[in-house]
Amino acid sequence: MSAVPGIAALGEERAGEVAAAPAPAALAPVRVLHADAWLAVVDKPAGLMVHDSALARGESDFLADRLRQQFDRPVFLVHRLDRATSGCLLLAFDRDTASALGKALMAGELDKHYLAVCRGWPEPRFTIDHALDGGPGKPVKKAAVTHFERLATCELSLPSAHFPTSRYALLRAMPQTGRFRQIRRHLKHASHHLIGDTSHGDGRHNRQFRMLGIHRMLLHASRLAFPHPADGRRLEVEAPLEGEFARAAALFDGAPGAA
């Protein structure tokens, strides 16, 4: 993958043009939330890696390859999402647009909202300011800030530790910085572990949700807003909840995406 000047990935490596490896033709197309002559926002499925990396561990199916085949043109990834995260992913179709979006990202002009389900009932609004390293092989810690808003709570009749019930919260997470697995690691730091996170979560609560038929990590990039590089207009794109995350949201009265 060749580097694109001016574009920084969120917590991983620099963004670049996708390699020419073809994606399997039989796979279903990725949902396109917005597309024009310059850029697109797609709805990344949970469980699919964005591109090949040291974390791939033998994987051969990557979102980047699928998108190149689906759009039948080069694509430039502006940021990244973890394999287990779903939702809005921004890409450009040419280097100039990619560079402009990369500069907007570095300037903090891309508003990224995530939905997350965590254990416990945190405060209605809170901020975690806790430095994080860059992941495997990148030990230097850098500033990391995430703002959270509690959208809904629920208490389920599922025993936990010495309690007869378990409490959970649906959060909106708004990362101010883009470190490696930032939201997941910040929630662990606050002891409000993300449900379904097998690396940084709480195994007991993950098992409780698997018993409910919810096996995925409950982190979804729900909204992306940014200035369009062609004319400066503010573009806002949302990715609806579906499948297991929609079922999880239905546990919370009045939650976004709840039935």
N, C-alpha and C positions, 0 to 999 in steps of 0.2 A: 504494500500500500504506500503510495507516494504522498509526501506531506504537502499540505496546502498552507502557504504562509498566512498568518493572521488568524488561524482557527485553532482554538484549544478545546480538547475534549473534556468532558466533565469527569475529572478524577482519574482519567486513564491516559492514553497516548494522544498525540495530535491527530486531528481529523485529516482525511485524504480521499482521493478518488478510489472508488471501489475496484478491486482487481477483477479480471475478466473471467473468473471461474464461473461456469454456468450453474444455475440452481436447478434442482429436479423439476421437470416440466409438469409432473402430476400434482404438485402441491397447490393448494388453494391460494389465490392471490391475496396479498395483504390489503386490508381495508385502507382506502385513501380518504382522509378527512378533509384535505384541501390540496388542490394542485393548480398551478398556472404555468406560464412559460418559464418562470425563474426558479420556482421552488415547490416543495410538497411537504405536507405533514401527514404521516401515516400512523396507523394504530398498531403498534408493535404487539404481537401476541406474547403472553407470558410463556416462559420456558424456551424461548428462541434466542440464541446469542446474536448480537448485532454484527460481529465480525470475528475473524480468526484472531486468536491471541494466545498468550501463555496459559490462560485459564481454560482454553477450549477442550483439552484433554481428549483428543481423538474425534471431536465433533467435525462433521462435514457439511452440515446445513446451517447457513448463516443468513440473517436478514439482509445484509448488504448484497449478497449474491442474488437473492430473490428479487430485490428492488431493481437491481441493474437489469435483470431479465424482464421484469414486469413493465418497466418504463421504456425498455429497449434503448437506453442511452446511459452515458456515464452519470453517476450520482456521487455527491460529496456529502458525507455525514457531518453535521454541524455539532452534534453532541452525542452522548451515549446513554443507554439505559442498561441496567443489569439484566442478565438472562431471565431472572424470575419476575422482573417488573414489566408491566404492560402499559400501553397508552401512547401519548403523543411523542413522536420522534420527528425532528426537523431535518430536512436534507435540501441540498441545492443541486441545480442541473448544470451549472457552469462555475468556473473558478472565480469570476468577479463577484457573483452573487454569494458564493461560499465565503469569500474574503469579507464581504460586507456584513454577513450574518455572524461571522466569527468575531469581528470587531464589536458588533452589538452585544454579543454574548459576554465578551471580556469587559465591556462597559456596564454590564448589569442591566441592559435594556430588554432582556428576555425574561418575562415573568413566567415562572414555572410553578404550577400547583399540583400537588400530589394528594391522593386519598390513601389513608393508611388505617389499619386496625391494630390497636395495641392492647396489651394487658393493663388492667387498672384504670382508674379514673384520674387523669392528670388535671391540672388547673385549666379553666376555660381558655386562657391564652398564656403561652409561655414561649420563651426563647432559650435555645441551648447554644451557648458559645463555648465550644470545646475543640481545641486543636486536634487534627487527625493526621496520621501519616498517609502516604500515597499508596498503601497496599503492599503486596509482596515485592521485596527488593527495593522499596522506596521508603526508607525509615525516617526521613526528615518530616517533622510535623509542621503543618501550616494552619493558619487560622481557618476555622470552620464555624459557620453560624446558620442555624435553621430556626425559622419562626413556625410555631404551631398554633392551630385553633381547634378546640374541641367542638365537633359538630353534633355529636350524639353519644349517649351511653346506653349500656344494657347490662343486666345482671342475669346470668343463666344458671339454671339448676344443675351445675356441673361442679362436683366437689374439687377443691383445690387446696393442697396443703392441709391446714387444720380448719378450713372454712367449708360450709356446705354449698356455697355458691361461688361463681367466678364473675368478676367484673371486667368489662371491656369498653373501649372507647373508639369511636370513629373520628379520625383527625384529618384536618387539612394541613399539609406540610408545605412550607414555602422556603426552600433553601436559598440563602443569600450567597453562598459559595458552592462550589461543585467538587467536593473531595470524594475520594473512593468510598463508595457505599455510605455516603454521609448520613442520610436519613436513618438508615438501619442502625448504624453505629451510634448515632446520637440518641436514638430511643433506648438502646441498650445502656448507654451511659446514664440515662435518667431512670433506669429500672422499669421502663414501660415498653418492654420488648415487643417488636413487631411480630404479629401472628404469621406463622408459616415460614419464618426466616430460620433455616436450618443451620446457618453459620453464626448468627448473632442473636437469635431469639431464645425462647424458653421452651424446651422440649415438652414439658408437661402441658402447656397451653396449646402448643402445636398439635399434640395428640388429641386434645379435646375437640379441636376444630376438624381434625381428620375423622373423628367419630361422627361429626355432623355432615360428612361428605365434602368438606372443604379442604383440599390438599395443597392449594397453591399459596405462595407468599402474597399477603394482602397489602401490596403497594402498587399504585396505579397512577401514572402521569395523566391527570385528568384534564389539565388546561395548559395551553401555551399561548402567550401573547407577545407580540414583537412588532417593531416597525418594519414594514415591507421595504426591502432595499430598492425597489424600482421607483416608488413614488412617496415613501414615507408614511403611508396610511397605517393605522394601527390594525393589525390582523389578530383576531382571537379565534382559537380553535379548541374544541372540546372533544374528548373521547369518552363515550358513555360506558358505564359499567355493564359487564355481561357475565354470563356463566357463574362460576363459583364466587366471584367477588360480588356480583349482584345478589346472590343468595346470602352472603355474609352481611351485606348492607341491609337486607330485609330483617335482620335481627334487631336493628335499631329503628325505633319509631321515628318517622319523619326524616330519615336520612336520605341524602342524595342517592338516587338509583334504587331506593327501596320500593318494593311492590306495594 
